[in-house]
Amino acid sequence: MSTQPETNRRLLQVRDLQVDIAVDAGVIHAVRGVSFEMERGETVGIVGESACGKSLTALSLMGLTRDIPGAKVGGSVQFAPQKGQPGTVLDVVKAGAADLRRIRGNEIGIVFQDPISSLNPVFTIGFQIMEPLMLHRRMSRDEASEEAKLLLRMVGIAESDQRASHFPHQLSGGMRQRVMIAIALSCQPSLLIADEPTTALDVTVQAQILSLLLDLRDELGTAIILITHDLAIIAGTCERVLVMYAGRIVEATSVGAFFSAPRHPYSRALIESLPRADRKKDLVPIAGQPPDLLTAPAGCAFAERCPRADETCLRVDPMLEQMGDSMAACHHPWV
């Protein structure tokens, strides 16, 4: 760990994050030079098509990508823990197992997109909430049991005494997702990663889950990274948005600017593909498919699908550059 002045500290600073995964056919360049920062209490959305690197980026923030067979992780993930010695900064990419155990669950919580596969089927939900309380907050079993019931009530699960004794298969999808949130928030983490937290839930339950996340953010001051395909969720919950394509961030901007004046052609294409009640023309699909990251493209990865692309785009990979209040990686951005 290193230290830096309190006034200059951010919660998270990611620099040139890279994740390569060796497979039989070669090496998948899954995350390619991702860089961004986060403040405490901030809510940031990450959007993009499937397999663009969103989830691998999120897993890297907890050091979980190093456990993927064949994975090689580079760059740095500087995280400023809020507990323990003040002013310390941990590089998650280089951190040892003991440091990672201290921050996982305690400083950084995660809500996975599929709670039925993330919860252990042979333990009650009460015990699964109690476990991080006993490990990180050093509670006794009785104290952890009472706190687990309180957390269940906090996330909107009634009859917490009874529910705590239930197994995951005895709960509905919405309840299981709430249990995952309770586990993730049990140690009051500084950062919460929510990876597609409303997948496969009906619209009413989606709204309840998102409202719960924002309420808890406001109460606990927790920063949130929200990964989703649903741009409407981004519009209603986030302050900033990171647009990912083929393992890279191609635009980083405020949510307002993303929807009103996107710079990157891919961002604009995502918005044009949205169904809207006031739309007077048909939806515009994004032609083609993302590139195969077994062989990273020489130029812009979006060039083959982009109506603004020229020879420069095919040959030269654009850098992420400041454009007004936004940042975009494009030779021919919208202005």
C-alpha positions in Angstrom: 0.0 0.0 0.0 1.0 3.6 -0.6 -0.2 6.9 0.9 -1.3 10.2 -0.6 -2.7 13.5 0.8 -6.3 13.3 1.9 -7.3 16.3 -0.3 -6.1 14.6 -3.5 -7.6 11.2 -2.8 -10.3 9.7 -5.0 -12.1 6.5 -4.1 -11.0 4.7 -7.3 -8.5 5.4 -10.1 -8.2 2.9 -12.9 -5.3 3.3 -15.3 -4.7 1.3 -18.5 -6.5 -1.8 -17.2 -5.9 -4.8 -19.5 -7.3 -8.3 -19.2 -6.0 -11.0 -21.7 -7.4 -14.5 -21.5 -5.5 -17.4 -23.2 -7.8 -19.9 -24.9 -7.1 -22.8 -27.3 -7.6 -20.5 -30.3 -5.2 -17.8 -29.1 -5.5 -14.8 -26.7 -8.7 -12.9 -26.2 -7.9 -9.2 -25.6 -11.1 -8.8 -23.4 -10.3 -5.5 -21.7 -7.9 -3.1 -23.6 -6.5 -0.1 -21.8 -9.5 1.0 -19.7 -9.0 4.2 -17.6 -11.4 6.1 -15.3 -11.9 7.6 -11.9 -14.6 7.7 -9.3 -15.4 9.9 -6.4 -16.9 8.8 -3.1 -20.7 8.6 -3.2 -20.8 8.9 -7.0 -23.0 6.7 -9.3 -21.4 5.7 -12.6 -23.1 3.5 -15.3 -21.2 1.2 -17.7 -23.0 0.4 -20.9 -22.3 -1.5 -24.1 -23.2 -4.7 -26.0 -22.6 -8.2 -24.6 -19.0 -9.3 -24.3 -17.7 -5.7 -24.5 -15.7 -6.1 -21.3 -18.2 -4.5 -18.8 -18.3 -7.4 -16.3 -14.6 -8.2 -16.6 -13.7 -4.6 -15.8 -16.0 -4.8 -12.7 -14.4 -8.1 -11.6 -11.0 -6.6 -12.0 -11.8 -3.9 -9.4 -12.0 -6.7 -6.8 -9.1 -8.7 -8.2 -11.4 -11.5 -9.3 -10.2 -11.7 -12.9 -6.9 -13.1 -11.7 -8.8 -16.3 -10.7 -10.0 -16.9 -14.3 -8.0 -19.7 -15.9 -5.6 -18.3 -18.5 -6.2 -14.7 -17.5 -3.4 -12.1 -17.4 -4.2 -8.7 -15.9 -2.2 -5.5 -16.4 -2.4 -1.8 -15.6 -3.4 -0.5 -12.2 -6.6 -0.2 -10.0 -5.8 2.2 -7.2 -8.4 1.9 -4.5 -8.5 4.1 -1.4 -10.0 2.1 1.5 -12.1 4.0 3.9 -11.5 1.7 6.9 -8.3 1.0 8.7 -5.3 3.3 8.2 -6.5 6.6 6.6 -4.7 7.8 3.5 -3.7 4.4 2.2 -4.1 3.4 -1.4 -4.2 -0.2 -2.6 -3.3 -1.3 -6.1 -5.8 -4.2 -6.5 -3.9 -5.6 -9.6 -0.7 -6.1 -7.6 -2.3 -6.8 -4.1 -1.6 -9.9 -2.2 -4.3 -12.4 -1.1 -4.5 -11.0 2.4 -5.1 -7.4 1.2 -7.8 -8.7 -1.2 -9.6 -10.6 1.5 -9.7 -7.4 3.6 -11.4 -5.3 0.9 -13.7 -7.9 -0.7 -17.1 -7.6 0.9 -15.7 -5.2 3.5 -14.7 -2.2 1.3 -16.1 -3.3 -2.1 -19.4 -5.2 -2.4 -20.8 -6.8 -5.5 -24.3 -7.8 -6.6 -24.0 -10.4 -9.4 -26.6 -10.6 -12.2 -27.8 -14.1 -11.3 -28.5 -14.4 -7.6 -29.6 -18.1 -7.8 -26.2 -19.1 -8.9 -24.4 -16.7 -6.6 -26.1 -17.7 -3.4 -25.1 -21.0 -1.8 -28.0 -23.5 -2.0 -27.1 -25.4 1.1 -27.0 -22.5 3.5 -29.8 -20.4 4.8 -29.9 -16.8 3.6 -29.6 -15.7 7.2 -26.2 -17.5 7.5 -25.0 -16.1 4.2 -25.6 -12.6 5.4 -24.1 -13.3 8.8 -20.8 -14.7 7.4 -19.2 -11.3 6.3 -20.5 -9.7 9.5 -18.6 -12.2 11.6 -15.5 -12.1 9.3 -15.1 -8.4 8.7 -17.1 -6.7 11.5 -16.0 -9.2 14.2 -19.6 -9.7 15.4 -20.5 -12.7 17.5 -23.0 -15.2 16.0 -25.9 -13.7 18.0 -25.0 -10.2 17.0 -24.6 -11.2 13.4 -28.0 -12.9 13.4 -29.7 -9.8 14.7 -27.9 -7.6 12.2 -28.8 -10.0 9.3 -32.5 -9.7 10.2 -32.1 -5.9 10.3 -30.5 -5.9 6.9 -33.3 -8.1 5.5 -35.8 -5.5 6.8 -33.7 -2.7 5.3 -33.8 -4.2 1.8 -37.6 -4.6 2.1 -38.0 -8.2 3.1 -40.8 -8.6 5.7 -41.0 -11.3 8.3 -37.2 -11.3 8.6 -37.1 -13.8 11.5 -38.8 -16.4 9.3 -37.1 -15.5 6.0 -33.6 -15.7 7.6 -34.2 -19.4 8.0 -35.1 -20.0 4.4 -32.9 -21.4 1.7 -32.4 -19.5 -1.7 -34.8 -21.8 -3.6 -37.6 -20.8 -1.3 -37.5 -17.2 -2.3 -38.7 -15.4 -5.4 -36.2 -13.8 -7.9 -36.8 -10.4 -6.5 -36.3 -11.5 -3.0 -33.0 -13.3 -3.9 -31.8 -10.1 -5.5 -32.6 -8.2 -2.3 -30.7 -10.8 -0.3 -27.7 -10.3 -2.6 -27.9 -6.5 -1.9 -28.1 -7.2 1.8 -25.0 -9.3 1.7 -23.2 -6.7 -0.5 -24.1 -3.9 1.9 -23.6 -5.8 5.2 -20.2 -4.3 5.9 -21.2 -0.8 4.6 -18.7 -0.8 1.7 -17.3 2.3 0.1 -18.0 0.9 -3.4 -20.9 -1.2 -4.6 -20.7 -2.9 -8.0 -24.1 -3.9 -9.3 -23.8 -6.1 -12.4 -27.1 -6.2 -14.3 -29.0 -6.2 -10.9 -32.5 -6.2 -12.5 -31.9 -8.9 -15.1 -35.0 -11.3 -15.5 -37.0 -9.2 -13.0 -40.4 -7.7 -13.8 -40.7 -4.0 -14.2 -42.2 -3.4 -10.8 -39.5 -5.3 -9.0 -36.8 -3.6 -11.1 -38.0 -0.2 -10.0 -38.0 -1.3 -6.3 -34.5 -2.7 -6.6 -33.1 0.5 -8.2 -34.9 2.7 -5.7 -33.4 0.6 -2.9 -29.9 1.0 -4.3 -30.2 4.8 -4.5 -31.8 5.0 -1.0 -28.9 3.0 0.5 -26.4 5.1 -1.4 -27.9 8.3 0.0 -28.0 6.8 3.6 -24.5 5.2 3.6 -22.6 7.4 1.1 -21.7 4.3 -1.0 -20.4 4.9 -4.5 -22.1 2.7 -7.1 -21.0 1.2 -10.4 -24.1 0.1 -12.3 -23.5 -2.3 -15.2 -26.5 -2.7 -17.5 -27.8 -3.0 -21.1 -30.8 -0.9 -20.2 -30.2 2.8 -21.0 -33.4 3.8 -19.3 -31.9 2.6 -16.0 -28.8 4.7 -16.6 -30.9 7.8 -17.2 -32.8 7.4 -14.0 -30.0 6.4 -11.6 -26.5 7.6 -12.7 -24.5 10.8 -12.8 -21.9 9.7 -15.3 -21.8 7.0 -18.0 -18.9 5.0 -19.5 -19.6 3.5 -22.9 -17.6 0.4 -23.7 -17.0 -1.2 -27.0 -14.7 -4.2 -27.8 -12.9 -4.0 -24.5 -12.4 -0.2 -24.5 -14.1 2.9 -23.2 -15.1 4.9 -26.3 -16.9 7.6 -24.4 -17.0 9.0 -20.9 -19.5 11.7 -20.2 -22.3 13.0 -18.0 -25.6 11.2 -18.3 -27.2 14.4 -19.6 -24.7 14.9 -22.3 -24.8 11.2 -23.2 -28.5 11.4 -24.0 -28.6 14.9 -25.5 -25.3 15.2 -27.3 -23.3 12.0 -27.6 -19.9 12.4 -29.2 -19.0 8.9 -30.3 -21.0 7.3 -33.2 -21.4 4.1 -31.2 -23.0 6.1 -28.3 -25.4 7.7 -30.8 -26.2 4.4 -32.4 -27.1 2.9 -29.0 -29.5 5.8 -28.3 -31.0 5.6 -31.8 -31.8 1.9 -31.2 -33.9 2.8 -28.1 -37.7 2.5 -28.4 -39.4 5.8 -27.5 -43.0 6.8 -27.3 -42.3 10.1 -29.1 -40.2 8.5 -31.9 -41.7 9.2 -35.3 -39.5 6.9 -37.3 -38.6 3.2 -37.0 -35.8 2.0 -34.7 -32.3 2.1 -36.3 -30.4 -1.1 -35.6 -26.7 -1.2 -35.3 -25.5 -3.0 -38.4 -22.9 -5.8 -38.2 -21.3 -7.5 -35.2 -18.5 -6.5 -32.7 -15.0 -7.6 -33.8 -13.4 -10.9 -32.7 -11.1 -9.9 -29.9 -8.8 -12.8 -30.5 -7.3 -10.5 -33.0 -7.5 -6.9 -31.9 -8.3 -4.6 -34.9 -5.5 -2.3 -36.1 -7.7 0.8 -36.2 -11.0 1.8 -34.5 -12.9 -1.3 -33.4 -16.2 0.3 -34.4 -15.0 1.3 -37.9 -16.6 -1.6 -39.8 -20.0 -0.7 -38.4 -19.6 3.1 -38.4 -21.2 5.3 -41.1 -18.6 8.1 -40.4 -15.5 5.8 -40.8 -12.8 6.5 -43.4 -9.3 5.0 -44.1 -7.8 6.7 -41.1 -10.4 4.9 -38.8 -9.4 1.6 -40.3 -5.7 2.1 -39.8 -5.3 4.2 -36.6 -6.8 3.4 -33.2 -8.1 6.7 -31.8 -7.2 7.7 -28.2 -9.7 8.7 -25.6 -9.5 12.6 -25.7 -11.2 15.5 -24.0 -14.0 17.0 -26.1 -15.7 19.7 -24.2 -17.1 18.2 -21.0 -16.9 14.7 -22.4 -14.2 12.3 -23.5 -14.4 10.2 -26.6 -12.1 8.0 -28.7 -13.1 8.9 -32.2 -11.4 10.5 -35.3 -14.8 11.9 -36.5 -16.9 12.6 -33.4 -20.2 14.4 -33.4 -19.9 18.0 -32.3 
